[in-house]
Amino acid sequence: MRPHIMNNLNVVVALTTRDNDYQAEQAAAVAEMASRLGIKIEVIYADNDAVNQTQQLVKIIQSDKKPSAILVEPVGTGMPQVARAAVAAKIGWGIINNEPEYLPELRRSGLPVFSISTDQFEVGRIQGDQISALVQKGNILYIEGPVSTMAAQLRTKGMMTTKPDAVALKTLKGDWTERSAQRAVQSWLSLASSRQLHIQAVICQNDAMAMGARKAMGDLTEEDREKWQQLPFTGVDGVTKTGQEWVKRGMLQATIITAPAAGTALEMLVKAVYGGTIPPERTLLAPKSFPSIAELQKSRGQRAGG
């Protein structure tokens, strides 16, 4: 790959929001990869608004200065109409953390069309194993991401396959941001019924929402706040400077490390354009528990013994 040719490649990277540590990690990973490969990229954010994201990308596709490719982490669905419009305009299409059904159809164009995602179902399975390590029976508060997103759906399905049958869920909804979980939990805590469930743990589909859930407890009485703060909180993403650090500091009991896919997606795209090899239709990246399930089980035994 010759650098002066590489500079002709221009890629738009469409992420969901600035207000999320995993998305910040995605942006950093793709920027580092672009710098290493000598690629021009433009990173845009949808502010967690699916309609806004669609409008952003349609405008780019219809512009005079079309990009070589679009890498997108969709706020909602897999954006089939936008994907078809991009391919019709001879723009490559890589979709991140989503596995849409239209890929085989669009790959017939010969353009690089592919998906790359953390194995979201496995994320859920690991989270179910974490629940098993932390709670044997009783009620947990479970905070999901947007139900319109495949990541949230698959994480819930995976978790249900491994969580103990004796553990019941009280499910709240967030939008992957700290603020959304804080509001949801504050609203729920204002209900008298919330005190009747005797919650054993707060399990969240990402680290930002887990921290938001912790902040919501700040409005309780001192006695209730102390009780809530002693519960195990868990999340997902495991970014080095946030999720993993929060675990080390005891603010989260556990997280799940999910590698940022955007940088890998850009590398796959470049290899496709300049190496003549179309990326695999779907690539799944393996997540892992932090700390390990065995370490969580050991910590539960120590708490029970203490």
C-alpha positions in Angstrom: 0.0 0.0 0.0 1.7 3.2 -1.1 1.0 6.2 1.2 0.3 8.7 -1.6 -2.4 6.4 -3.0 -3.8 5.9 0.5 -4.3 9.6 0.9 -7.0 9.3 -1.8 -9.2 7.2 0.5 -11.7 9.3 2.5 -13.9 7.6 5.1 -16.8 8.9 7.2 -17.1 7.3 10.6 -20.6 7.8 12.1 -20.8 7.1 15.8 -23.8 7.3 18.1 -22.8 9.9 20.7 -20.0 11.8 22.3 -21.6 11.2 25.7 -20.3 7.7 26.2 -16.8 6.3 27.1 -17.0 3.4 24.7 -17.9 5.7 21.8 -14.9 7.9 22.8 -12.8 4.8 22.7 -14.1 4.0 19.3 -13.2 7.5 18.0 -9.7 7.2 19.5 -9.2 3.7 18.0 -10.3 4.7 14.5 -8.2 8.0 14.7 -5.1 6.1 15.7 -5.6 3.5 12.9 -6.2 6.3 10.3 -3.0 8.1 11.4 -1.1 4.8 11.1 -2.4 4.0 7.7 -2.4 7.6 6.3 -6.2 7.7 5.8 -8.4 10.8 5.9 -11.4 10.3 8.1 -14.3 12.4 9.3 -15.9 11.4 12.6 -19.5 12.5 13.1 -21.9 11.9 16.0 -25.7 11.4 15.9 -26.4 12.5 19.5 -28.2 9.2 20.1 -30.9 10.2 17.5 -31.6 7.7 14.8 -33.4 10.2 12.6 -30.6 12.6 12.9 -28.1 9.9 12.0 -30.1 9.0 8.9 -30.3 12.6 7.8 -26.5 13.1 8.3 -25.6 10.1 6.2 -28.1 10.8 3.4 -26.7 14.3 3.1 -23.2 12.9 2.9 -24.2 10.3 0.3 -25.9 12.9 -1.9 -23.1 15.5 -1.6 -20.7 16.3 -4.4 -17.7 15.2 -2.4 -18.7 11.6 -1.7 -16.5 9.6 0.7 -14.9 6.4 -0.4 -16.7 4.5 2.4 -18.9 4.9 5.4 -18.3 3.1 8.7 -21.4 3.5 10.9 -22.4 2.4 14.4 -26.2 2.8 14.1 -28.3 4.3 16.8 -31.2 2.1 16.0 -31.8 -0.4 13.2 -29.3 -1.5 10.6 -30.3 1.4 8.3 -31.1 -0.7 5.2 -32.3 2.2 3.0 -29.2 4.3 3.8 -27.0 1.3 3.2 -28.6 0.7 -0.3 -28.3 4.4 -1.1 -24.6 4.3 -0.2 -23.8 1.3 -2.3 -25.8 2.7 -5.2 -23.5 5.8 -5.0 -20.5 3.4 -5.1 -19.7 4.1 -1.4 -18.4 1.2 0.7 -20.4 0.3 3.8 -19.1 -1.1 7.0 -21.5 -1.5 9.9 -20.3 -1.7 13.5 -22.0 -3.6 16.4 -25.0 -4.6 14.2 -25.6 -7.6 12.0 -28.2 -6.6 9.4 -29.8 -9.1 7.1 -29.2 -7.1 3.9 -25.4 -7.7 3.7 -25.4 -10.6 1.2 -27.6 -8.6 -1.2 -25.3 -5.5 -1.1 -22.0 -7.5 -1.2 -23.0 -8.5 -4.8 -22.0 -5.0 -5.8 -18.3 -5.9 -5.4 -17.8 -3.0 -2.9 -16.5 -3.6 0.6 -19.8 -4.2 2.5 -19.4 -5.9 5.9 -20.2 -5.9 9.6 -17.9 -6.1 12.6 -19.2 -6.5 16.1 -18.4 -7.5 19.6 -20.2 -10.9 20.1 -23.1 -9.3 21.8 -24.9 -12.6 22.7 -21.7 -13.7 24.4 -21.5 -10.4 26.3 -25.0 -11.3 27.6 -23.9 -14.9 28.5 -20.9 -13.5 30.4 -23.1 -11.0 32.2 -25.4 -13.9 33.2 -22.3 -15.8 34.5 -21.3 -12.7 36.5 -24.8 -12.5 38.0 -24.5 -16.2 39.0 -21.1 -15.4 40.7 -22.6 -12.5 42.6 -26.2 -13.4 43.4 -27.7 -16.9 44.0 -31.3 -15.8 44.3 -33.5 -12.8 44.8 -34.1 -9.6 42.7 -31.7 -7.6 40.7 -32.1 -4.3 38.9 -31.3 -4.7 35.2 -30.7 -1.6 33.1 -30.9 -2.2 29.3 -29.8 -0.1 26.4 -32.3 1.1 23.8 -34.6 -1.8 22.8 -34.3 -0.8 19.2 -30.6 -1.7 19.1 -29.4 -5.2 18.3 -26.7 -4.9 20.9 -29.2 -4.4 23.7 -31.5 -7.2 22.4 -28.6 -9.8 22.1 -27.1 -8.9 25.5 -30.5 -9.5 27.1 -31.0 -12.8 25.3 -27.6 -14.0 26.1 -27.9 -13.1 29.8 -31.2 -15.0 30.1 -29.5 -18.2 29.0 -27.0 -18.2 31.9 -28.5 -16.2 34.8 -29.8 -18.4 37.7 -33.5 -19.2 37.5 -33.9 -18.1 41.1 -32.8 -14.5 40.2 -35.6 -12.2 39.0 -35.2 -9.0 37.0 -36.6 -5.6 37.5 -35.8 -4.0 34.1 -35.3 -0.3 33.4 -34.4 1.4 30.1 -31.5 3.7 29.3 -29.9 5.0 26.1 -26.3 4.0 26.9 -25.6 7.3 28.7 -24.9 7.9 32.4 -27.6 10.6 32.6 -30.3 8.3 31.2 -29.7 5.6 33.8 -29.5 8.1 36.6 -32.9 9.5 35.6 -34.5 6.0 35.2 -33.3 4.8 38.6 -34.2 8.0 40.4 -37.7 7.7 38.9 -38.0 4.1 40.0 -36.6 4.8 43.5 -39.4 7.4 44.0 -41.9 4.6 43.9 -42.8 2.9 47.2 -42.7 -0.5 45.4 -39.0 -0.1 44.8 -38.3 -0.7 48.5 -40.3 -3.9 48.5 -38.0 -5.8 46.1 -34.9 -6.0 48.2 -32.5 -5.6 45.2 -29.4 -7.7 45.5 -27.4 -6.2 42.6 -27.5 -3.6 39.8 -26.6 -5.1 36.5 -26.2 -2.6 33.6 -25.6 -3.2 29.9 -22.8 -0.7 29.9 -20.5 1.0 32.3 -21.8 4.5 31.8 -25.3 3.5 32.8 -23.8 1.6 35.8 -22.2 4.8 37.0 -25.4 6.7 36.4 -27.3 4.2 38.5 -24.8 4.7 41.3 -25.3 8.4 41.2 -29.1 8.0 41.4 -28.6 6.6 44.9 -27.3 9.9 46.1 -30.8 11.3 46.6 -31.7 8.6 49.2 -31.6 8.9 53.0 -28.2 8.3 54.5 -29.2 4.8 55.7 -30.8 3.8 52.4 -27.9 5.3 50.4 -25.3 3.3 52.4 -27.4 0.1 51.7 -27.6 0.8 48.0 -23.9 1.8 47.6 -22.9 -1.6 49.1 -24.7 -3.5 46.3 -22.6 -4.9 43.5 -22.9 -2.8 40.3 -21.7 -4.2 37.0 -21.4 -2.9 33.5 -20.1 -3.6 30.0 -17.4 -2.0 27.8 -14.4 -2.2 30.0 -12.5 0.8 28.6 -9.1 0.9 30.3 -9.4 4.4 31.8 -13.0 4.2 32.8 -14.7 0.8 33.2 -11.6 -1.2 34.2 -10.4 1.7 36.5 -13.9 1.8 38.2 -13.6 -1.9 38.9 -10.1 -1.4 40.4 -11.4 1.4 42.6 -14.4 -0.6 43.8 -17.0 1.6 42.1 -18.0 -1.4 39.9 -17.9 -5.0 40.9 -17.2 -6.1 37.3 -17.3 -5.1 33.7 -17.0 -6.9 30.4 -14.2 -5.8 28.1 -15.4 -5.2 24.5 -12.7 -4.1 22.1 -13.5 -1.0 20.1 -14.4 -2.3 16.6 -14.1 0.9 14.6 -10.3 0.8 14.3 -10.4 -2.8 13.2 -13.2 -1.9 10.7 -11.1 0.8 9.1 -8.1 -1.6 8.8 -10.4 -4.2 7.1 -11.7 -1.6 4.8 -8.2 -0.4 3.7 -7.1 -4.0 3.1 -10.2 -4.5 0.9 -9.7 -1.3 -1.2 -5.9 -1.7 -1.7 -5.4 -5.4 -1.2 -8.3 -6.6 -3.4 -9.8 -8.8 -0.7 -13.4 -8.2 0.3 -13.7 -8.5 4.1 -15.7 -11.4 5.6 -19.4 -10.7 5.6 -19.5 -10.8 9.5 -16.7 -10.6 12.0 -17.3 -11.1 15.7 -14.9 -9.9 18.4 -14.7 -12.0 21.6 -15.5 -10.2 24.9 -14.1 -11.1 28.3 -15.1 -10.7 31.9 -13.1 -8.3 34.1 -12.3 -9.6 36.6 -12.7 -13.2 35.6 -15.7 -15.2 36.7 -13.5 -17.3 39.0 -12.3 -14.1 40.7 -15.9 -12.9 41.2 -16.9 -16.2 42.7 -13.9 -16.0 45.1 -14.8 -12.5 46.1 -18.4 -13.6 46.8 -17.1 -16.4 49.0 -14.9 -13.9 50.9 -17.9 -11.5 51.5 -20.0 -14.4 52.7 -17.3 -15.6 55.0 -16.7 -12.1 56.3 
